[in-house]
Amino acid sequence: MTPDKPPPDPDAPDESRTRGAAEGVPFGPAVVLPHAEYPEPHGLSRVSLRTLYRTVALVLALLLALAFALTGAALYENDKAREELVGQVSQATLEQFEVTSSLNAQDAAVRAFATDGGRESLAAFRAAVEREEAAASRMRRLLTGVSGGDEVVAPLDRTTADAAAWRTGFAEPIIERGPGSGLTEEQEEQGGRLYDAVRGDVQHLQQALTTLHGEKADALSSRGQAALWATCTALALVVAAVAAMALLIRRTVLKPVSAMTGGVRAVAQGDFAHPLDVTGPAELHELAAIIDAMRRRILDEWGTSVRAAGRLNEQTEELRRSNAELEQFAYVASHDLQEPLRKVASFCQMIERRYGDQLDDRGRQYIEFAVDGAKRMQALINDLLGFSRVGRMSRIEDAVDLNEIARQAVSNLDALIEETGATVDVGELPAVPGDRSQLTQLFQNLAGNAIKFRREGVPPRVSIAAEHRDGEWEFHCADNGIGVEPRYADRIFLIFQRLHQRDEYSGTGIGLALCKKIVEYHGGRIWLDTDERDGDDPGTTFRWTLPEGETDDRRPD
């Protein structure tokens, strides 16, 4: 007698989803949640990170470009000023010294020519003139394009003009007179007057160069200061840009993410009522809203689960009470119901012994029917009692040697084996955790069925063995009997299901159902192997699995 099955609870968790979660597989098709109402963005939450960073990057890029452009311009002007000072004005000053020394060399050479008349003096004069003209030409070329260079070229032109006048009025007449002709007072006076004019021009030239050199030095210093300030400004802008970017990242990313992390951590630690109100850019605001919606969904699901767990506990308590009633019924069936059956069978047998000679054949047949029915009812009640005790009245051991179990089961079948001439071969079996009496019943039922359902005229042959597969033990019990059609592979494990008439093969139809219940109680499964069926030698092969034991010596490494 079993309690009526309660109607399904719409709020209870779905069995397939629960089983899927236990087996580590997805629950099933994805569930589309209803649209959640997200809070309206405000402040910085209205701006997306992409827009914000794009704008800031553009502004910083323009500022840095401007700073680098100013720095480049300042450095260019500084290089230009340095080139004018060092490469042009300073070089022109050196050429001015060359002009001055050439003029002095010309005066000394002419006077030496007039005194001693040596050819060397005349050659020195001609060389000094050439050096003067070359130096003056180089000065003009160096000062071309230099701002303020005209103020130097003008005294240079006067110097070269007065030098040419000195050579025309003083040097050339002396050379025409010939070597060693000496100098008259008039020539000495005229030469002195003309060379004094040249000296005055050279002084003006030196003053102009000194002034121009000072101006260019001041310009170079000014350009250097400008380049230094521009470089410092560019570096300051770079530092400011880095600091601004770091502050922006902290304000728009790190701080909101840190706040979100704290909220999520609080929820993960069990504070499901902790809200996730994070202010920040649009993306983080939306992410926080989505996570908060998920938190509310989890909170709702958790409440539903708590209510479902409460209902499940109530149903479990009801089932426990029902099982207690079933156990009481089994006790009544095993004692109170069997006693009247024993009396019926005993009194029928006493009637047959005492009044058998007064009964006809039909009367004795009726008595046999009554005795047989009572005995079959007793066997059925005993089988039902054993079936109901599986999983309730058990003594689980950590390691049960199945070799001993198999020997005990075969020993219990000695009478049947001797009667039928059967052969039972048992291979090496492992030790597994379980109930010793139930495992003995399992092996005895399977071996007994293998012998009972034999072919006429063929001695029964039964083989029991085991092998290790995928972390568990797989057993098989094979025989050479009449076999089972594959279409009955599931039906034979149902209680009270028989494939043959009672007059062909005895039994209550509970044996294989009991085997299935014992195997499943021990964490395994049992099935009919339909692949090894042969038309000439059909037979039957049952396979079942049991978990391996932690102390099993036969377990592979």
C-alpha positions in Angstrom: 0.0 0.0 0.0 1.5 3.3 -1.0 0.3 6.9 -0.4 -1.4 8.8 -3.2 1.0 10.9 -5.3 0.5 14.6 -4.5 -0.3 17.0 -7.3 2.7 18.8 -8.8 3.5 22.1 -7.1 4.0 24.9 -9.7 6.5 26.7 -7.4 8.6 23.5 -6.7 11.9 23.2 -8.6 11.6 21.1 -11.8 13.0 17.6 -11.3 14.9 17.5 -14.7 16.6 20.8 -13.8 17.5 19.6 -10.4 18.9 16.4 -11.8 20.8 18.3 -14.5 22.4 20.5 -11.9 23.5 17.4 -9.9 25.0 15.8 -13.0 26.9 19.0 -13.9 25.0 19.6 -17.2 23.0 22.7 -18.2 19.5 23.0 -16.8 17.9 23.2 -20.3 16.9 25.9 -22.7 17.9 29.4 -21.7 15.2 31.4 -19.8 14.6 34.9 -21.1 14.0 37.2 -18.1 11.5 40.0 -18.3 12.8 43.5 -19.1 14.2 45.0 -15.9 13.6 48.7 -15.0 17.1 50.2 -14.8 17.6 53.5 -12.9 17.9 56.6 -15.1 21.5 57.8 -15.6 22.5 61.1 -14.1 25.6 63.2 -14.1 28.7 61.4 -15.4 26.5 58.4 -16.1 25.1 60.1 -19.2 28.5 60.1 -20.9 30.0 56.9 -22.3 33.6 56.0 -21.7 34.2 56.1 -25.4 33.0 59.7 -25.8 34.7 60.8 -22.7 38.1 59.4 -23.5 37.8 60.4 -27.1 37.2 64.0 -26.1 39.9 64.1 -23.5 42.3 62.4 -25.8 41.6 65.0 -28.5 42.1 68.0 -26.1 45.3 66.5 -24.7 46.5 65.8 -28.2 45.9 69.4 -29.3 47.6 70.8 -26.2 50.6 68.5 -26.7 50.8 69.3 -30.4 50.8 73.0 -29.6 53.4 72.6 -26.9 55.7 70.5 -29.2 55.2 73.0 -32.0 56.2 75.9 -29.8 59.1 73.9 -28.5 60.2 73.0 -32.1 59.9 76.6 -33.2 62.0 77.8 -30.2 64.6 75.2 -30.8 64.7 76.1 -34.5 65.2 79.8 -33.7 67.9 78.9 -31.2 69.7 76.8 -33.8 69.4 79.6 -36.3 70.8 82.2 -33.8 73.6 79.8 -32.9 74.4 79.3 -36.6 74.5 83.1 -37.2 76.7 83.7 -34.2 79.1 80.8 -34.5 79.0 79.9 -38.2 78.8 83.5 -39.6 79.5 86.4 -37.3 82.4 84.6 -35.4 83.9 83.5 -38.7 83.6 87.0 -40.1 85.5 88.3 -37.1 88.3 85.8 -37.9 88.3 87.0 -41.5 88.5 90.6 -40.2 91.7 89.7 -38.3 93.0 88.2 -41.6 92.2 91.5 -43.4 94.0 93.5 -40.7 97.1 91.3 -40.7 97.2 91.3 -44.5 97.2 95.2 -44.5 100.0 95.3 -41.9 101.9 92.7 -44.0 101.5 94.8 -47.1 102.9 97.9 -45.4 105.9 96.0 -43.9 106.7 94.3 -47.3 106.6 97.6 -49.3 108.9 99.4 -46.8 111.3 96.3 -46.9 111.2 96.4 -50.7 112.1 100.1 -50.7 115.0 99.5 -48.2 116.8 96.4 -49.4 115.0 95.7 -52.7 114.6 92.0 -52.1 112.3 90.0 -54.4 111.0 88.1 -51.3 109.5 91.4 -50.0 107.7 92.0 -53.3 106.3 88.4 -53.3 105.2 88.9 -49.7 103.4 92.1 -50.7 101.6 90.4 -53.6 100.6 87.5 -51.3 99.3 89.8 -48.6 97.2 91.7 -51.2 95.7 88.4 -52.3 94.9 87.4 -48.7 93.3 90.7 -48.0 91.0 90.4 -51.0 90.1 86.8 -50.3 89.4 87.5 -46.6 87.2 90.6 -47.5 85.3 88.4 -50.0 84.7 85.7 -47.5 83.5 88.3 -45.0 81.0 89.6 -47.4 79.7 86.1 -48.2 79.5 85.2 -44.5 77.6 88.4 -43.6 75.1 87.9 -46.5 71.6 87.3 -45.0 72.7 88.2 -41.5 70.4 90.8 -39.9 72.7 93.9 -39.2 75.4 92.6 -41.5 75.2 95.6 -43.8 76.5 97.8 -40.9 79.7 95.7 -41.0 80.0 95.4 -44.8 79.9 99.2 -45.2 83.1 99.8 -43.1 84.6 96.8 -44.8 84.1 98.4 -48.2 85.6 101.6 -46.9 88.6 99.7 -45.5 89.2 97.9 -48.8 88.7 101.2 -50.8 91.2 103.1 -48.6 93.6 100.2 -48.8 93.4 100.3 -52.6 94.0 104.1 -52.4 97.0 103.5 -50.1 98.5 101.0 -52.6 97.9 103.4 -55.5 99.3 106.5 -53.8 102.1 104.9 -51.9 103.0 101.3 -52.6 102.7 101.1 -56.3 105.0 104.2 -57.0 107.7 102.7 -54.7 107.5 99.4 -56.6 107.8 101.2 -59.9 110.9 103.0 -58.8 112.6 99.7 -58.3 114.1 97.8 -55.4 116.3 99.7 -52.8 115.3 103.1 -54.0 114.5 104.3 -50.5 111.7 106.6 -49.2 111.6 110.4 -49.5 110.1 112.5 -46.8 107.2 113.4 -49.1 106.5 109.7 -49.7 106.9 108.9 -46.0 104.3 111.6 -45.2 101.9 110.7 -47.9 102.1 106.9 -47.0 101.6 107.7 -43.4 98.5 109.8 -44.1 96.9 107.2 -46.4 97.6 104.3 -44.0 96.2 106.2 -41.1 92.9 106.4 -43.0 93.1 102.6 -43.4 93.7 102.2 -39.7 90.7 104.3 -38.9 88.5 102.2 -41.2 89.8 99.0 -39.6 88.9 100.4 -36.1 85.4 101.2 -37.4 85.2 97.7 -38.9 86.2 96.1 -35.6 83.7 98.1 -33.6 80.9 97.2 -36.1 81.8 93.5 -35.8 82.0 93.7 -32.0 78.6 95.3 -31.9 77.1 92.7 -34.3 78.7 89.9 -32.3 77.2 91.2 -29.1 73.7 91.5 -30.7 73.9 87.9 -32.0 75.1 86.7 -28.6 72.2 88.4 -26.9 69.8 86.9 -29.5 71.3 83.4 -29.0 70.9 83.8 -25.2 67.3 85.0 -25.7 66.5 82.1 -28.1 68.1 79.7 -25.6 65.9 80.9 -22.8 62.8 80.7 -25.0 63.8 77.1 -26.0 64.3 76.2 -22.4 60.9 77.6 -21.4 59.2 75.9 -24.3 60.8 72.6 -23.4 59.8 73.0 -19.8 56.3 73.9 -20.8 56.1 70.9 -23.1 57.3 68.6 -20.3 54.9 70.2 -17.8 52.1 69.6 -20.3 53.1 66.0 -20.7 53.2 65.5 -16.9 49.9 67.3 -16.6 48.4 65.2 -19.4 49.6 62.0 -17.6 48.2 63.2 -14.3 44.9 64.2 -15.9 44.7 60.8 -17.6 45.5 59.0 -14.4 42.9 61.1 -12.5 40.4 60.5 -15.3 41.0 56.8 -15.2 40.7 56.7 -11.4 37.5 58.8 -11.5 35.8 57.0 -14.3 37.1 53.4 -14.0 39.0 52.5 -10.9 36.7 54.2 -8.3 33.4 52.9 -9.9 34.9 49.4 -10.4 36.2 49.4 -6.8 32.7 50.4 -5.5 31.1 47.8 -7.7 33.6 45.2 -6.5 32.8 46.0 -2.8 29.1 45.7 -3.5 29.5 42.4 -5.4 31.7 41.1 -2.6 29.1 42.0 0.0 26.4 40.2 -2.0 28.8 37.2 -2.5 29.3 37.0 1.3 25.5 36.8 1.8 24.3 40.4 2.1 21.8 39.9 -0.8 20.0 43.1 0.2 23.1 45.2 -0.5 22.2 47.5 -3.4 24.7 48.2 -6.3 24.2 51.9 -6.9 27.4 52.8 -8.7 27.9 56.3 -10.3 30.2 56.4 -13.3 30.3 56.4 -17.1 27.4 54.9 -19.0 28.9 51.5 -19.5 29.8 51.0 -15.8 26.4 52.4 -14.8 24.6 50.0 -17.1 26.8 47.1 -15.9 26.1 47.9 -12.3 22.3 48.1 -13.1 22.5 44.7 -14.8 24.3 43.1 -11.9 21.9 44.7 -9.5 19.0 43.3 -11.5 20.7 39.9 -11.4 21.0 40.3 -7.6 17.3 41.0 -7.3 16.6 38.0 -9.5 18.8 35.8 -7.4 17.1 37.1 -4.2 13.7 36.2 -5.7 15.0 32.8 -6.8 16.5 32.3 -3.4 13.2 33.1 -1.7 11.4 30.7 -4.1 14.0 28.0 -3.3 13.5 28.5 0.5 9.8 28.2 0.1 10.2 25.1 -2.1 12.7 23.6 0.4 10.1 24.1 3.1 7.4 22.4 1.1 10.0 19.6 0.3 10.7 19.2 3.9 7.0 18.8 4.6 6.7 16.3 1.9 9.8 14.4 3.2 8.3 14.3 6.6 5.0 13.0 5.1 6.9 10.4 3.2 8.8 9.4 6.3 5.5 9.0 8.1 4.2 7.0 5.2 7.3 4.7 5.2 6.8 4.1 8.9 3.3 3.0 8.2 4.5 0.8 5.4 7.1 -0.7 7.8 4.3 -1.4 10.3 2.3 -3.0 7.5 5.2 -5.2 6.5 5.5 -6.3 10.1 1.8 -7.1 10.2 2.2 -9.0 6.9 5.1 -11.0 8.1 3.5 -12.0 11.4 -0.2 -11.5 11.7 -1.1 -12.4 8.1 1.2 -15.4 7.9 -0.2 -17.0 11.1 -3.7 -17.6 9.6 -2.1 -18.9 6.4 0.0 -21.4 8.4 -3.2 -22.5 10.2 -5.1 -22.9 7.0 -2.3 -25.0 5.5 -1.8 -27.1 8.7 -5.5 -27.9 9.1 -5.9 -28.7 5.5 -3.0 -31.2 5.8 -4.6 -32.6 9.0 -7.9 -33.1 7.2 -6.1 -34.9 4.4 -4.3 -37.2 6.8 -7.3 -38.0 9.1 -10.1 -38.1 6.6 -8.2 -38.8 3.4 -9.6 -42.3 3.1 -13.1 -40.8 3.2 -12.5 -38.2 0.5 -12.7 -38.8 -3.2 -10.2 -37.6 -5.7 -11.9 -34.2 -6.1 -11.9 -33.6 -2.4 -8.2 -34.4 -2.1 -7.5 -32.1 -5.1 -9.4 -29.2 -3.4 -7.3 -29.7 -0.3 -4.1 -29.7 -2.4 -5.2 -26.4 -4.0 -5.9 -24.9 -0.6 -2.5 -25.9 0.8 -0.7 -24.8 -2.4 -2.4 -21.4 -2.4 -1.5 -20.9 1.3 2.1 -21.7 0.7 2.3 -19.5 -2.4 0.7 -16.6 -0.4 3.4 -17.2 2.3 6.2 -17.0 -0.3 4.7 -13.9 -1.8 4.4 -12.2 1.6 8.0 -13.1 2.4 9.2 -11.8 -0.9 7.3 -8.5 -0.5 8.7 -8.2 3.0 12.3 -8.6 1.7 11.6 -6.2 -1.1 10.3 -3.5 1.3 13.3 -3.9 3.6 15.9 -3.0 1.0 17.3 0.4 1.9 15.6 0.5 5.3 17.0 -2.3 7.3 20.6 -2.4 6.1 24.1 -2.8 7.7 26.6 -1.2 5.3 30.2 -2.4 5.6 33.2 -0.6 4.1 34.4 -3.7 2.3 32.4 -6.9 1.6 34.4 -9.7 -0.1 32.2 -10.7 -3.0 34.1 -14.0 -3.3 32.7 -15.1 0.0 29.3 -13.7 -1.0 29.2 -15.7 -4.2 30.3 -18.9 -2.4 27.5 -18.4 0.2 24.9 -17.8 -2.6 26.0 -20.9 -4.5 26.0 -22.9 -1.3 22.4 -21.9 -0.7 21.6 -23.3 -4.1 23.3 -26.7 -3.6 20.1 -28.7 -3.6 18.9 -27.1 -6.9 22.4 -27.5 -8.4 22.5 -31.2 -7.5 19.0 -31.7 -8.8 19.7 -30.1 -12.2 23.3 -31.0 -12.6 24.2 -27.4 -13.0 27.7 -25.9 -13.2 28.4 -22.5 -11.6 31.8 -20.9 -12.4 32.7 -17.8 -10.3 35.7 -15.7 -11.3 37.9 -13.5 -9.0 35.6 -10.9 -7.5 36.5 -7.6 -5.7 35.5 -6.2 -2.3 32.9 -3.4 -2.4 31.1 -1.4 0.3 27.5 -2.7 0.9 25.1 -4.8 2.9 26.3 -8.5 3.1 22.8 -10.1 3.3 21.4 -8.0 0.4 24.5 -8.7 -1.8 24.1 -12.4 -1.0 20.4 -12.2 -2.1 21.5 -10.5 -5.3 23.9 -13.2 -6.3 21.6 -16.0 -5.2 18.6 -14.6 -7.2 20.6 -14.2 -10.4 22.3 -17.6 -10.2 19.0 -19.2 -9.1 17.2 -17.7 -12.1 20.0 -18.8 -14.4 19.5 -22.4 -13.2 15.7 -22.3 -13.1 15.1 -21.1 -16.6 17.1 -23.9 -18.2 16.6 -25.6 -21.5 15.2 -29.1 -21.6 17.9 -31.8 -21.8 20.8 -29.2 -21.5 22.7 -29.1 -18.1 22.7 -25.5 -16.9 26.0 -23.6 -17.0 26.4 -20.3 -15.2 29.3 -17.9 -15.3 29.9 -15.0 -12.9 32.8 -12.6 -13.3 33.8 -8.9 -12.8 36.0 -6.3 -14.5 37.0 -2.7 -13.6 35.7 0.0 -15.9 35.7 3.8 -15.5 36.1 3.9 -11.7 33.5 1.2 -11.0 33.1 -2.6 -11.1 31.0 -4.2 -13.8 29.7 -7.7 -13.1 28.0 -10.2 -15.4 26.0 -13.4 -14.8 25.7 -15.5 -18.0 23.9 -18.8 -18.6 23.0 -21.1 -21.4 19.3 -21.2 -20.6 16.2 -20.3 -22.6 17.1 -16.6 -22.9 15.0 -13.5 -22.8 13.6 -11.6 -25.8 15.2 -8.1 -26.1 11.7 -6.5 -26.1 11.2 -7.6 -22.5 14.5 -6.1 -21.4 12.7 -3.5 -19.2 9.6 -5.4 -18.3 11.4 -8.2 -16.5 12.6 -5.8 -13.8 9.1 -4.7 -12.8 7.5 -6.3 -9.8 5.0 -9.1 -10.3 5.9 -9.3 -14.1 6.2 -12.8 -15.4 7.0 -14.0 -18.9 5.8 -17.6 -18.3 2.9 -19.4 -16.8 3.1 -20.5 -13.1 2.8 -24.2 -14.0 5.9 -23.8 -16.3 8.3 -22.1 -13.9 7.6 -21.4 -10.2 8.1 -18.0 -8.6 6.4 -14.8 -7.5 7.7 -12.4 -10.1 9.6 -10.3 -7.5 13.2 -11.7 -7.9 14.6 -9.4 -10.6 12.7 -6.4 -9.2 14.5 -7.1 -5.9 17.8 -7.4 -7.7 17.3 -4.0 -9.3 16.4 -2.4 -6.0 19.4 -3.9 -4.3 21.8 -2.7 -7.1 20.4 0.8 -7.2 20.5 1.1 -3.4 24.2 0.3 -3.6 24.7 3.0 -6.2 24.9 0.9 -9.4 22.6 -0.1 -12.3 21.5 -3.4 -13.8 20.4 -4.3 -17.3 19.9 -7.2 -19.7 22.7 -7.6 -22.2 21.0 -8.1 -25.5 24.2 -7.9 -27.6 25.4 -11.4 -26.6 22.2 -13.3 -27.6 22.9 -16.2 -30.1 20.2 -18.1 -32.0 21.8 -21.5 -31.5 22.8 -20.9 -27.9 20.6 -18.1 -26.7 21.2 -17.9 -22.9 20.9 -14.8 -20.8 23.5 -12.3 -19.7 22.7 -9.9 -16.9 25.2 -7.0 -16.2 25.3 -4.7 -13.2 27.7 -2.2 -11.7 28.8 -1.4 -8.2 31.1 1.4 -6.9 34.6 0.4 -6.1 35.8 0.3 -2.5 38.6 2.5 -1.2 40.4 -0.6 0.3 40.0 -2.8 -2.8 43.3 -4.5 -3.6 42.2 -5.3 -7.1 41.6 -1.7 -8.0 43.9 -0.5 -10.8 46.5 2.2 -10.0 
